[in-house]
Amino acid sequence: MGMRSRKRKRRIDGYTFIELILVVALLGVFSGILIPNFLDYKISAQDRVDEVNAKLLTNIAHRINAENGCFPSWPEAFTNLQANTFPYFEKDVTIQNSKNSFYYDSSKGTVTVKTSKGDITNPNIDKIVEKDSF
């Protein structure tokens, strides 16, 4: 009886090598699942910010149209677009996801974004503006 209680006590005092290996393996599996999901959420958030920025630029194009009677061409409206050039426009507009691009339709005054996940919704595109155009 004394021998049996001594073995049980030894197991209670610490973890075996197998138990430590299992914990490390489980941590590896969890990180292998969670890290790619986190990166997908980051890209998805960047795509959403770019879509919101495209809507902001569309609103600016419509504001210019309301003031001047016509939609602006891309270079005159957006290449020098900086903070505080329009009311309530406090920050520069930049593409968040480097795989995205802004597209501008000067006949409708709409700015859309081609995301890293797929095509844009507006087929009538005049100009392609790359990441560094702002």
mmCIF file of the C-alpha atoms, coordinates in Angstrom:
data_MODEL
# 
_entry.id   MODEL 
# 
loop_
_atom_site.group_PDB 
_atom_site.id 
_atom_site.type_symbol 
_atom_site.label_atom_id 
_atom_site.label_alt_id 
_atom_site.label_comp_id 
_atom_site.label_asym_id 
_atom_site.label_entity_id 
_atom_site.label_seq_id 
_atom_site.pdbx_PDB_ins_code 
_atom_site.Cartn_x 
_atom_site.Cartn_y 
_atom_site.Cartn_z 
_atom_site.occupancy 
_atom_site.B_iso_or_equiv 
_atom_site.pdbx_formal_charge 
_atom_site.auth_seq_id 
_atom_site.auth_comp_id 
_atom_site.auth_asym_id 
_atom_site.auth_atom_id 
_atom_site.pdbx_PDB_model_num 
ATOM 1   C CA . MET A 1 1   ? 0.000   0.000  0.000   1.00 0.00 ? 1   MET A CA 1 
ATOM 2   C CA . GLY A 1 2   ? 2.862   2.373  0.721   1.00 0.00 ? 2   GLY A CA 1 
ATOM 3   C CA . MET A 1 3   ? 4.295   1.845  -2.777  1.00 0.00 ? 3   MET A CA 1 
ATOM 4   C CA . ARG A 1 4   ? 1.021   2.622  -4.487  1.00 0.00 ? 4   ARG A CA 1 
ATOM 5   C CA . SER A 1 5   ? 0.470   5.931  -2.673  1.00 0.00 ? 5   SER A CA 1 
ATOM 6   C CA . ARG A 1 6   ? 4.015   7.031  -3.463  1.00 0.00 ? 6   ARG A CA 1 
ATOM 7   C CA . LYS A 1 7   ? 3.438   6.575  -7.236  1.00 0.00 ? 7   LYS A CA 1 
ATOM 8   C CA . ARG A 1 8   ? 0.187   8.510  -7.109  1.00 0.00 ? 8   ARG A CA 1 
ATOM 9   C CA . LYS A 1 9   ? 1.851   11.317 -5.233  1.00 0.00 ? 9   LYS A CA 1 
ATOM 10  C CA . ARG A 1 10  ? 4.616   11.522 -7.807  1.00 0.00 ? 10  ARG A CA 1 
ATOM 11  C CA . ARG A 1 11  ? 2.070   11.913 -10.636 1.00 0.00 ? 11  ARG A CA 1 
ATOM 12  C CA . ILE A 1 12  ? 0.163   14.614 -8.780  1.00 0.00 ? 12  ILE A CA 1 
ATOM 13  C CA . ASP A 1 13  ? 3.291   16.690 -8.159  1.00 0.00 ? 13  ASP A CA 1 
ATOM 14  C CA . GLY A 1 14  ? 4.108   17.387 -11.821 1.00 0.00 ? 14  GLY A CA 1 
ATOM 15  C CA . TYR A 1 15  ? 3.142   16.925 -15.446 1.00 0.00 ? 15  TYR A CA 1 
ATOM 16  C CA . THR A 1 16  ? 4.459   14.131 -17.589 1.00 0.00 ? 16  THR A CA 1 
ATOM 17  C CA . PHE A 1 17  ? 6.331   14.729 -20.810 1.00 0.00 ? 17  PHE A CA 1 
ATOM 18  C CA . ILE A 1 18  ? 3.369   13.389 -22.823 1.00 0.00 ? 18  ILE A CA 1 
ATOM 19  C CA . GLU A 1 19  ? 1.005   15.888 -21.174 1.00 0.00 ? 19  GLU A CA 1 
ATOM 20  C CA . LEU A 1 20  ? 3.340   18.765 -22.018 1.00 0.00 ? 20  LEU A CA 1 
ATOM 21  C CA . ILE A 1 21  ? 3.624   17.587 -25.634 1.00 0.00 ? 21  ILE A CA 1 
ATOM 22  C CA . LEU A 1 22  ? -0.185  17.439 -25.899 1.00 0.00 ? 22  LEU A CA 1 
ATOM 23  C CA . VAL A 1 23  ? -0.543  20.986 -24.556 1.00 0.00 ? 23  VAL A CA 1 
ATOM 24  C CA . VAL A 1 24  ? 2.047   22.308 -27.020 1.00 0.00 ? 24  VAL A CA 1 
ATOM 25  C CA . ALA A 1 25  ? 0.332   20.444 -29.877 1.00 0.00 ? 25  ALA A CA 1 
ATOM 26  C CA . LEU A 1 26  ? -3.066  21.888 -28.930 1.00 0.00 ? 26  LEU A CA 1 
ATOM 27  C CA . LEU A 1 27  ? -1.609  25.391 -28.782 1.00 0.00 ? 27  LEU A CA 1 
ATOM 28  C CA . GLY A 1 28  ? -0.160  24.849 -32.258 1.00 0.00 ? 28  GLY A CA 1 
ATOM 29  C CA . VAL A 1 29  ? -3.519  23.697 -33.621 1.00 0.00 ? 29  VAL A CA 1 
ATOM 30  C CA . PHE A 1 30  ? -5.366  26.646 -32.067 1.00 0.00 ? 30  PHE A CA 1 
ATOM 31  C CA . SER A 1 31  ? -2.844  29.170 -33.370 1.00 0.00 ? 31  SER A CA 1 
ATOM 32  C CA . GLY A 1 32  ? -2.975  27.549 -36.812 1.00 0.00 ? 32  GLY A CA 1 
ATOM 33  C CA . ILE A 1 33  ? -6.722  28.113 -36.871 1.00 0.00 ? 33  ILE A CA 1 
ATOM 34  C CA . LEU A 1 34  ? -6.916  31.535 -35.229 1.00 0.00 ? 34  LEU A CA 1 
ATOM 35  C CA . ILE A 1 35  ? -4.065  33.406 -36.940 1.00 0.00 ? 35  ILE A CA 1 
ATOM 36  C CA . PRO A 1 36  ? -5.386  32.998 -40.527 1.00 0.00 ? 36  PRO A CA 1 
ATOM 37  C CA . ASN A 1 37  ? -8.872  33.981 -39.339 1.00 0.00 ? 37  ASN A CA 1 
ATOM 38  C CA . PHE A 1 38  ? -7.466  37.101 -37.715 1.00 0.00 ? 38  PHE A CA 1 
ATOM 39  C CA . LEU A 1 39  ? -5.653  38.047 -40.929 1.00 0.00 ? 39  LEU A CA 1 
ATOM 40  C CA . ASP A 1 40  ? -8.874  37.540 -42.925 1.00 0.00 ? 40  ASP A CA 1 
ATOM 41  C CA . TYR A 1 41  ? -10.709 39.882 -40.549 1.00 0.00 ? 41  TYR A CA 1 
ATOM 42  C CA . LYS A 1 42  ? -7.983  42.491 -40.990 1.00 0.00 ? 42  LYS A CA 1 
ATOM 43  C CA . ILE A 1 43  ? -8.223  42.325 -44.791 1.00 0.00 ? 43  ILE A CA 1 
ATOM 44  C CA . SER A 1 44  ? -12.012 42.422 -44.618 1.00 0.00 ? 44  SER A CA 1 
ATOM 45  C CA . ALA A 1 45  ? -11.874 45.523 -42.416 1.00 0.00 ? 45  ALA A CA 1 
ATOM 46  C CA . GLN A 1 46  ? -9.441  47.212 -44.816 1.00 0.00 ? 46  GLN A CA 1 
ATOM 47  C CA . ASP A 1 47  ? -11.791 46.434 -47.715 1.00 0.00 ? 47  ASP A CA 1 
ATOM 48  C CA . ARG A 1 48  ? -14.702 47.979 -45.814 1.00 0.00 ? 48  ARG A CA 1 
ATOM 49  C CA . VAL A 1 49  ? -12.686 51.126 -45.084 1.00 0.00 ? 49  VAL A CA 1 
ATOM 50  C CA . ASP A 1 50  ? -11.801 51.407 -48.777 1.00 0.00 ? 50  ASP A CA 1 
ATOM 51  C CA . GLU A 1 51  ? -15.489 51.044 -49.709 1.00 0.00 ? 51  GLU A CA 1 
ATOM 52  C CA . VAL A 1 52  ? -16.423 53.791 -47.251 1.00 0.00 ? 52  VAL A CA 1 
ATOM 53  C CA . ASN A 1 53  ? -13.660 56.002 -48.668 1.00 0.00 ? 53  ASN A CA 1 
ATOM 54  C CA . ALA A 1 54  ? -15.031 55.385 -52.176 1.00 0.00 ? 54  ALA A CA 1 
ATOM 55  C CA . LYS A 1 55  ? -18.459 56.522 -50.966 1.00 0.00 ? 55  LYS A CA 1 
ATOM 56  C CA . LEU A 1 56  ? -16.847 59.605 -49.436 1.00 0.00 ? 56  LEU A CA 1 
ATOM 57  C CA . LEU A 1 57  ? -15.129 60.429 -52.726 1.00 0.00 ? 57  LEU A CA 1 
ATOM 58  C CA . THR A 1 58  ? -18.430 59.900 -54.552 1.00 0.00 ? 58  THR A CA 1 
ATOM 59  C CA . ASN A 1 59  ? -20.094 62.364 -52.192 1.00 0.00 ? 59  ASN A CA 1 
ATOM 60  C CA . ILE A 1 60  ? -17.313 64.875 -52.852 1.00 0.00 ? 60  ILE A CA 1 
ATOM 61  C CA . ALA A 1 61  ? -17.772 64.450 -56.620 1.00 0.00 ? 61  ALA A CA 1 
ATOM 62  C CA . HIS A 1 62  ? -21.505 65.093 -56.225 1.00 0.00 ? 62  HIS A CA 1 
ATOM 63  C CA . ARG A 1 63  ? -20.809 68.145 -54.066 1.00 0.00 ? 63  ARG A CA 1 
ATOM 64  C CA . ILE A 1 64  ? -18.502 69.516 -56.790 1.00 0.00 ? 64  ILE A CA 1 
ATOM 65  C CA . ASN A 1 65  ? -21.251 68.793 -59.329 1.00 0.00 ? 65  ASN A CA 1 
ATOM 66  C CA . ALA A 1 66  ? -23.772 70.703 -57.213 1.00 0.00 ? 66  ALA A CA 1 
ATOM 67  C CA . GLU A 1 67  ? -21.429 73.698 -56.989 1.00 0.00 ? 67  GLU A CA 1 
ATOM 68  C CA . ASN A 1 68  ? -20.071 73.729 -60.556 1.00 0.00 ? 68  ASN A CA 1 
ATOM 69  C CA . GLY A 1 69  ? -22.802 72.035 -62.597 1.00 0.00 ? 69  GLY A CA 1 
ATOM 70  C CA . CYS A 1 70  ? -20.632 69.147 -63.803 1.00 0.00 ? 70  CYS A CA 1 
ATOM 71  C CA . PHE A 1 71  ? -18.749 66.236 -62.376 1.00 0.00 ? 71  PHE A CA 1 
ATOM 72  C CA . PRO A 1 72  ? -15.003 66.766 -62.089 1.00 0.00 ? 72  PRO A CA 1 
ATOM 73  C CA . SER A 1 73  ? -12.425 64.896 -64.060 1.00 0.00 ? 73  SER A CA 1 
ATOM 74  C CA . TRP A 1 74  ? -10.324 62.590 -61.921 1.00 0.00 ? 74  TRP A CA 1 
ATOM 75  C CA . PRO A 1 75  ? -7.044  64.513 -61.779 1.00 0.00 ? 75  PRO A CA 1 
ATOM 76  C CA . GLU A 1 76  ? -8.557  67.911 -61.001 1.00 0.00 ? 76  GLU A CA 1 
ATOM 77  C CA . ALA A 1 77  ? -10.832 66.535 -58.303 1.00 0.00 ? 77  ALA A CA 1 
ATOM 78  C CA . PHE A 1 78  ? -8.834  63.923 -56.504 1.00 0.00 ? 78  PHE A CA 1 
ATOM 79  C CA . THR A 1 79  ? -5.092  64.085 -57.099 1.00 0.00 ? 79  THR A CA 1 
ATOM 80  C CA . ASN A 1 80  ? -4.652  67.075 -54.821 1.00 0.00 ? 80  ASN A CA 1 
ATOM 81  C CA . LEU A 1 81  ? -7.316  65.959 -52.376 1.00 0.00 ? 81  LEU A CA 1 
ATOM 82  C CA . GLN A 1 82  ? -6.046  66.632 -48.900 1.00 0.00 ? 82  GLN A CA 1 
ATOM 83  C CA . ALA A 1 83  ? -7.444  67.167 -45.470 1.00 0.00 ? 83  ALA A CA 1 
ATOM 84  C CA . ASN A 1 84  ? -9.542  70.264 -44.778 1.00 0.00 ? 84  ASN A CA 1 
ATOM 85  C CA . THR A 1 85  ? -10.202 71.016 -48.476 1.00 0.00 ? 85  THR A CA 1 
ATOM 86  C CA . PHE A 1 86  ? -13.929 70.310 -48.030 1.00 0.00 ? 86  PHE A CA 1 
ATOM 87  C CA . PRO A 1 87  ? -16.167 70.855 -44.998 1.00 0.00 ? 87  PRO A CA 1 
ATOM 88  C CA . TYR A 1 88  ? -16.101 67.883 -42.618 1.00 0.00 ? 88  TYR A CA 1 
ATOM 89  C CA . PHE A 1 89  ? -13.230 66.330 -44.550 1.00 0.00 ? 89  PHE A CA 1 
ATOM 90  C CA . GLU A 1 90  ? -10.512 66.126 -41.937 1.00 0.00 ? 90  GLU A CA 1 
ATOM 91  C CA . LYS A 1 91  ? -8.178  63.340 -43.082 1.00 0.00 ? 91  LYS A CA 1 
ATOM 92  C CA . ASP A 1 92  ? -6.462  62.354 -46.306 1.00 0.00 ? 92  ASP A CA 1 
ATOM 93  C CA . VAL A 1 93  ? -8.057  59.479 -48.201 1.00 0.00 ? 93  VAL A CA 1 
ATOM 94  C CA . THR A 1 94  ? -5.721  56.540 -48.734 1.00 0.00 ? 94  THR A CA 1 
ATOM 95  C CA . ILE A 1 95  ? -6.258  52.972 -49.831 1.00 0.00 ? 95  ILE A CA 1 
ATOM 96  C CA . GLN A 1 96  ? -5.965  50.699 -46.811 1.00 0.00 ? 96  GLN A CA 1 
ATOM 97  C CA . ASN A 1 97  ? -5.531  47.375 -48.611 1.00 0.00 ? 97  ASN A CA 1 
ATOM 98  C CA . SER A 1 98  ? -2.656  47.595 -51.087 1.00 0.00 ? 98  SER A CA 1 
ATOM 99  C CA . LYS A 1 99  ? -4.429  45.098 -53.391 1.00 0.00 ? 99  LYS A CA 1 
ATOM 100 C CA . ASN A 1 100 ? -7.419  47.426 -53.851 1.00 0.00 ? 100 ASN A CA 1 
ATOM 101 C CA . SER A 1 101 ? -7.861  50.140 -56.477 1.00 0.00 ? 101 SER A CA 1 
ATOM 102 C CA . PHE A 1 102 ? -10.257 53.072 -56.822 1.00 0.00 ? 102 PHE A CA 1 
ATOM 103 C CA . TYR A 1 103 ? -12.189 53.515 -60.072 1.00 0.00 ? 103 TYR A CA 1 
ATOM 104 C CA . TYR A 1 104 ? -13.970 56.714 -61.101 1.00 0.00 ? 104 TYR A CA 1 
ATOM 105 C CA . ASP A 1 105 ? -16.870 57.110 -63.541 1.00 0.00 ? 105 ASP A CA 1 
ATOM 106 C CA . SER A 1 106 ? -16.892 60.797 -64.487 1.00 0.00 ? 106 SER A CA 1 
ATOM 107 C CA . SER A 1 107 ? -20.260 60.566 -66.267 1.00 0.00 ? 107 SER A CA 1 
ATOM 108 C CA . LYS A 1 108 ? -22.013 59.539 -63.036 1.00 0.00 ? 108 LYS A CA 1 
ATOM 109 C CA . GLY A 1 109 ? -19.580 60.937 -60.500 1.00 0.00 ? 109 GLY A CA 1 
ATOM 110 C CA . THR A 1 110 ? -19.192 57.598 -58.756 1.00 0.00 ? 110 THR A CA 1 
ATOM 111 C CA . VAL A 1 111 ? -16.064 56.192 -57.190 1.00 0.00 ? 111 VAL A CA 1 
ATOM 112 C CA . THR A 1 112 ? -15.978 52.450 -56.652 1.00 0.00 ? 112 THR A CA 1 
ATOM 113 C CA . VAL A 1 113 ? -13.325 50.164 -55.317 1.00 0.00 ? 113 VAL A CA 1 
ATOM 114 C CA . LYS A 1 114 ? -12.072 46.883 -56.709 1.00 0.00 ? 114 LYS A CA 1 
ATOM 115 C CA . THR A 1 115 ? -11.345 44.795 -53.649 1.00 0.00 ? 115 THR A CA 1 
ATOM 116 C CA . SER A 1 116 ? -8.894  41.963 -53.261 1.00 0.00 ? 116 SER A CA 1 
ATOM 117 C CA . LYS A 1 117 ? -11.859 39.569 -53.090 1.00 0.00 ? 117 LYS A CA 1 
ATOM 118 C CA . GLY A 1 118 ? -13.594 40.365 -56.359 1.00 0.00 ? 118 GLY A CA 1 
ATOM 119 C CA . ASP A 1 119 ? -14.718 42.759 -59.028 1.00 0.00 ? 119 ASP A CA 1 
ATOM 120 C CA . ILE A 1 120 ? -16.351 46.112 -58.666 1.00 0.00 ? 120 ILE A CA 1 
ATOM 121 C CA . THR A 1 121 ? -20.074 46.597 -59.129 1.00 0.00 ? 121 THR A CA 1 
ATOM 122 C CA . ASN A 1 122 ? -19.959 49.500 -61.606 1.00 0.00 ? 122 ASN A CA 1 
ATOM 123 C CA . PRO A 1 123 ? -19.053 48.346 -65.150 1.00 0.00 ? 123 PRO A CA 1 
ATOM 124 C CA . ASN A 1 124 ? -18.769 51.901 -66.594 1.00 0.00 ? 124 ASN A CA 1 
ATOM 125 C CA . ILE A 1 125 ? -15.259 52.848 -65.612 1.00 0.00 ? 125 ILE A CA 1 
ATOM 126 C CA . ASP A 1 126 ? -13.386 55.834 -67.048 1.00 0.00 ? 126 ASP A CA 1 
ATOM 127 C CA . LYS A 1 127 ? -10.167 55.871 -65.121 1.00 0.00 ? 127 LYS A CA 1 
ATOM 128 C CA . ILE A 1 128 ? -8.100  53.466 -63.102 1.00 0.00 ? 128 ILE A CA 1 
ATOM 129 C CA . VAL A 1 129 ? -6.329  55.039 -60.186 1.00 0.00 ? 129 VAL A CA 1 
ATOM 130 C CA . GLU A 1 130 ? -3.568  53.154 -58.494 1.00 0.00 ? 130 GLU A CA 1 
ATOM 131 C CA . LYS A 1 131 ? -2.665  53.191 -54.835 1.00 0.00 ? 131 LYS A CA 1 
ATOM 132 C CA . ASP A 1 132 ? -0.219  56.095 -54.960 1.00 0.00 ? 132 ASP A CA 1 
ATOM 133 C CA . SER A 1 133 ? -2.457  58.519 -56.874 1.00 0.00 ? 133 SER A CA 1 
ATOM 134 C CA . PHE A 1 134 ? -3.749  60.249 -53.774 1.00 0.00 ? 134 PHE A CA 1 
# 
